[in-house]
């Protein structure tokens, strides 16, 4: 099995493998990495395991992975059909500055990046609009040694707008409310990303962001559909999953690193979210 822990994005900030093809070979990979990954299947049939669920891979499947989200892709060998996929993995910080003039699109992107996604596997079928966008990026790459920053910015803006309108549709509620409210949510998400490894106190985040605890909690639940506590727990569990598989650190150490949690409480929380203990998750993932 292939396994990858990290990607060196270099100065480009992204990795793009266009119509990568595997012939007559059983293909299997278990990995997690630091970027947002988009996997589009042009041809082939297999299975993907993500967040404890199994989904079919087929022509027209799109899967979106968040940073450090462990997943397994398996495509059995077929002597008549190649496995052809396009993989776009990028550093979220590359895209952020380009979205500043577009606050609602920026809000959608932040939720896709850091939120708890209601759906991550999409069967696009005969809708080839996303495939055409990926074709455009490849043509831009071929026309020059590397696309200009302007070309990349336009590509990602078009791509994210397409995902917002035609793939996720209203699932992320990108048009959830006033600009001021979405800005508060983005600041909360930024705060969580910086501090989720520390013990959480609602009063502290409220003071840091100059909001009342009640207003912060109500606003976050209203515009994300999740409590701030659930959001932090989900972020900690995603980090823990990566550490369990990518390192040999003891569960006790990981529990401290993802929030200063006691080992018993961490194990209870992990089982609530994943359905099995941290050690069982580690053993199962490494056997895949």
C-alpha positions as CSV (number, residue, x, y, z in Angstrom):
1,X,0.0,0.0,0.0
2,X,1.1,3.5,-0.8
3,X,1.2,5.9,2.2
4,X,1.9,9.6,2.3
5,X,2.2,11.8,5.3
6,X,3.1,15.2,3.8
7,X,3.4,17.1,0.5
8,X,6.0,19.6,-0.3
9,X,4.0,22.3,-2.1
10,X,7.1,24.3,-2.7
11,X,6.6,27.9,-3.9
12,X,3.7,26.9,-6.1
13,X,1.4,26.2,-3.2
14,X,-0.4,23.3,-4.9
15,X,0.2,19.9,-6.5
16,X,-1.7,18.9,-9.6
17,X,-1.8,15.4,-11.2
18,X,-3.9,15.6,-14.3
19,X,-5.5,12.4,-15.6
20,X,-3.0,10.2,-13.7
21,X,-3.5,6.6,-15.1
22,X,-2.9,3.2,-13.6
23,X,-3.3,0.1,-15.8
24,X,-3.8,-3.5,-14.7
25,X,-2.6,-2.9,-11.2
26,X,-4.4,-3.1,-7.8
27,X,-4.2,0.4,-6.5
28,X,-4.5,1.1,-2.8
29,X,-3.5,4.1,-0.7
30,X,-4.0,5.1,2.9
31,X,-2.9,8.7,3.7
32,X,-3.5,12.1,5.3
33,X,-1.7,15.3,4.6
34,X,-1.7,19.0,5.3
35,X,-3.6,20.4,2.3
36,X,-7.1,20.4,0.9
37,X,-7.4,17.5,-1.6
38,X,-9.8,17.2,-4.5
39,X,-9.9,13.7,-6.1
40,X,-11.9,13.4,-9.4
41,X,-12.4,10.1,-11.0
42,X,-12.5,10.1,-14.8
43,X,-12.6,6.4,-15.2
44,X,-12.5,3.4,-12.8
45,X,-14.4,1.7,-10.1
46,X,-13.4,1.1,-6.5
47,X,-14.1,2.2,-2.9
48,X,-13.1,5.0,-0.6
49,X,-13.1,4.8,3.2
50,X,-13.7,8.1,4.9
51,X,-14.8,9.0,8.5
52,X,-15.8,5.4,9.1
53,X,-18.0,5.2,6.1
54,X,-17.4,3.4,2.8
55,X,-18.4,5.0,-0.6
56,X,-18.2,3.7,-4.2
57,X,-15.8,5.3,-6.6
58,X,-17.0,5.4,-10.2
59,X,-16.8,7.6,-13.3
60,X,-17.6,11.2,-12.3
61,X,-17.0,10.8,-8.5
62,X,-15.6,13.8,-6.7
63,X,-14.2,13.6,-3.2
64,X,-13.0,16.5,-1.1
65,X,-10.7,15.9,1.8
66,X,-9.9,18.4,4.6
67,X,-6.4,18.8,5.9
68,X,-5.1,15.8,8.0
69,X,-8.2,13.8,7.2
70,X,-7.3,10.1,7.0
71,X,-8.7,8.2,4.1
72,X,-8.2,5.0,2.1
73,X,-8.7,4.6,-1.6
74,X,-8.8,1.2,-3.2
75,X,-9.3,0.3,-6.9
76,X,-9.0,-3.4,-7.9
77,X,-7.1,-4.3,-11.0
78,X,-9.1,-4.6,-14.2
79,X,-7.5,-5.8,-17.4
80,X,-10.0,-3.9,-19.6
81,X,-10.4,-0.6,-17.7
82,X,-7.7,1.8,-16.5
83,X,-8.0,3.9,-13.3
84,X,-7.8,7.5,-14.4
85,X,-8.0,10.3,-11.8
86,X,-7.1,13.9,-11.4
87,X,-5.8,15.1,-8.0
88,X,-5.6,18.7,-7.0
89,X,-4.1,19.3,-3.5
90,X,-3.4,22.8,-2.3
91,X,-2.3,24.8,0.6
92,X,-5.5,26.6,1.9
93,X,-3.3,29.7,2.7
94,X,-2.5,30.0,-1.0
95,X,-6.2,30.8,-1.8
96,X,-7.2,32.9,1.2
97,X,-5.8,36.3,0.0
98,X,-7.5,36.0,-3.4
99,X,-10.9,35.7,-1.6
100,X,-10.7,38.9,0.4
101,X,-12.8,41.0,-2.1
102,X,-15.5,38.2,-2.0
103,X,-16.6,37.8,1.6
104,X,-19.4,35.3,1.0
105,X,-17.2,33.1,-1.2
106,X,-14.5,33.5,1.5
107,X,-17.0,32.3,4.1
108,X,-17.9,29.2,2.0
109,X,-14.2,28.4,1.6
110,X,-13.5,28.7,5.3
111,X,-16.3,26.2,6.1
112,X,-15.1,23.8,3.4
113,X,-11.6,24.1,4.9
114,X,-12.3,24.0,8.6
115,X,-16.0,23.3,9.1
116,X,-17.7,20.0,9.8
117,X,-18.8,18.9,6.3
118,X,-22.2,17.3,5.9
119,X,-21.1,15.5,2.7
120,X,-17.7,14.9,1.1
121,X,-18.3,12.4,-1.7
122,X,-20.3,13.5,-4.7
123,X,-21.5,11.6,-7.7
124,X,-21.4,14.1,-10.6
125,X,-22.3,11.6,-13.2
126,X,-22.7,13.2,-16.7
127,X,-22.1,16.7,-15.3
128,X,-18.7,17.4,-16.8
129,X,-18.3,21.1,-15.8
130,X,-15.8,20.3,-13.1
131,X,-13.8,18.2,-15.4
132,X,-13.7,21.0,-17.9
133,X,-12.3,23.4,-15.2
134,X,-9.5,20.9,-14.5
135,X,-8.9,20.7,-18.3
136,X,-8.5,24.5,-18.3
137,X,-5.9,24.4,-15.5
138,X,-3.9,21.7,-17.4
139,X,-4.0,23.8,-20.6
140,X,-2.8,26.8,-18.7
141,X,0.1,24.7,-17.3
142,X,1.0,23.5,-20.7
143,X,0.9,27.0,-22.3
144,X,3.5,28.2,-19.8
145,X,6.0,26.6,-17.5
146,X,3.7,27.5,-14.7
147,X,0.4,29.4,-14.6
148,X,0.8,33.1,-13.6
149,X,-0.6,34.1,-10.2
150,X,-3.5,35.8,-12.0
151,X,-4.3,32.6,-13.9
152,X,-4.2,30.6,-10.6
153,X,-6.4,33.2,-8.8
154,X,-9.0,33.2,-11.5
155,X,-9.0,29.4,-11.6
156,X,-9.5,28.9,-7.9
157,X,-12.2,31.6,-7.8
158,X,-14.0,29.9,-10.6
159,X,-13.5,26.5,-9.0
160,X,-14.8,27.5,-5.6
161,X,-17.8,29.3,-7.1
162,X,-18.7,26.2,-9.0
163,X,-18.3,24.0,-5.9
164,X,-20.5,26.4,-3.9
165,X,-23.3,26.6,-6.5
166,X,-23.3,23.3,-8.2
167,X,-21.7,20.7,-5.9
168,X,-22.3,21.6,-2.3
169,X,-25.4,23.7,-3.3
170,X,-26.9,25.0,-0.1
171,X,-25.3,22.4,2.2
172,X,-22.8,24.8,3.6
173,X,-25.1,27.8,3.8
174,X,-22.6,30.1,2.2
175,X,-25.2,32.9,2.0
176,X,-26.0,32.5,5.6
177,X,-26.3,36.0,6.8
178,X,-24.9,39.6,6.9
179,X,-21.3,40.2,6.1
180,X,-20.6,41.3,9.7
181,X,-21.9,38.0,11.0
182,X,-19.8,35.9,8.6
183,X,-16.7,37.9,9.6
184,X,-17.3,37.0,13.2
185,X,-17.6,33.3,12.3
186,X,-14.3,33.4,10.3
187,X,-12.6,35.0,13.3
188,X,-13.9,32.3,15.6
189,X,-12.7,29.6,13.1
190,X,-9.3,31.3,13.0
191,X,-9.1,31.4,16.8
192,X,-10.0,27.7,17.1
193,X,-7.4,26.7,14.5
194,X,-4.7,28.5,16.5
195,X,-5.9,27.4,20.0
196,X,-7.6,24.0,19.7
197,X,-4.6,22.2,21.2
198,X,-5.2,24.2,24.4
199,X,-7.8,23.6,27.1
200,X,-11.0,25.3,25.9
201,X,-12.8,28.0,27.8
202,X,-15.7,29.8,26.2
203,X,-15.0,32.9,28.3
204,X,-11.5,33.2,26.9
205,X,-12.5,33.0,23.3
206,X,-15.3,35.5,23.9
207,X,-12.9,37.9,25.6
208,X,-10.3,37.5,22.8
209,X,-12.9,38.3,20.1
210,X,-14.7,41.0,22.1
211,X,-18.0,39.1,22.1
212,X,-20.2,38.0,24.9
213,X,-20.2,34.2,25.5
214,X,-23.9,34.0,24.8
215,X,-23.7,36.0,21.6
216,X,-20.7,34.0,20.4
217,X,-22.3,30.6,21.0
218,X,-25.6,31.7,19.5
219,X,-24.0,33.2,16.4
220,X,-21.8,30.2,15.8
221,X,-24.7,27.7,16.1
222,X,-26.9,29.9,13.9
223,X,-24.5,30.2,11.0
224,X,-22.8,26.8,11.1
225,X,-25.4,24.5,12.4
226,X,-22.9,23.2,15.1
227,X,-22.1,24.3,18.6
228,X,-18.7,25.7,19.2
229,X,-17.9,22.8,21.5
230,X,-18.7,20.2,18.8
231,X,-16.7,22.2,16.3
232,X,-13.6,22.1,18.5
233,X,-14.1,18.5,19.3
234,X,-14.3,17.6,15.6
235,X,-11.0,19.5,15.0
236,X,-9.3,17.7,17.8
237,X,-10.5,14.3,16.7
238,X,-9.3,15.0,13.1
239,X,-5.9,15.9,14.4
240,X,-5.8,12.9,16.7
241,X,-6.6,10.6,13.8
242,X,-3.6,11.8,11.9
243,X,-1.3,11.5,14.9
244,X,-2.5,8.0,15.6
245,X,-1.7,6.7,12.2
246,X,1.2,8.9,11.2
247,X,3.1,8.6,14.5
248,X,3.8,6.1,17.2
249,X,3.0,8.5,20.0
250,X,1.2,6.9,22.9
251,X,-2.5,7.7,23.3
252,X,-1.8,9.5,26.5
253,X,0.6,11.9,24.7
254,X,-1.8,12.5,21.9
255,X,-4.7,13.3,24.3
256,X,-2.5,16.0,25.8
257,X,-1.4,17.4,22.4
258,X,-5.0,17.8,21.0
259,X,-6.4,19.8,23.9
260,X,-4.7,19.0,27.2
261,X,-7.2,16.2,27.7
262,X,-7.0,13.4,30.2
263,X,-6.5,10.0,28.6
264,X,-9.9,8.6,29.8
265,X,-11.9,11.6,28.6
266,X,-10.1,11.6,25.3
267,X,-10.8,7.9,24.7
268,X,-14.5,8.5,25.6
269,X,-14.7,11.5,23.2
270,X,-12.9,9.7,20.4
271,X,-15.2,6.6,20.7
272,X,-18.2,8.9,20.6
273,X,-17.0,10.5,17.3
274,X,-15.4,7.4,15.7
275,X,-17.2,4.5,17.1
276,X,-14.0,2.8,18.4
277,X,-11.2,3.5,20.8
278,X,-8.1,5.4,19.7
279,X,-5.9,2.2,19.9
280,X,-8.5,0.2,17.9
281,X,-8.6,3.0,15.3
282,X,-4.8,3.0,15.0
283,X,-4.6,-0.8,14.6
284,X,-7.5,-0.9,12.1
285,X,-6.1,1.9,10.0
286,X,-2.7,0.4,9.8
287,X,-4.1,-2.9,8.7
288,X,-6.0,-1.4,5.8
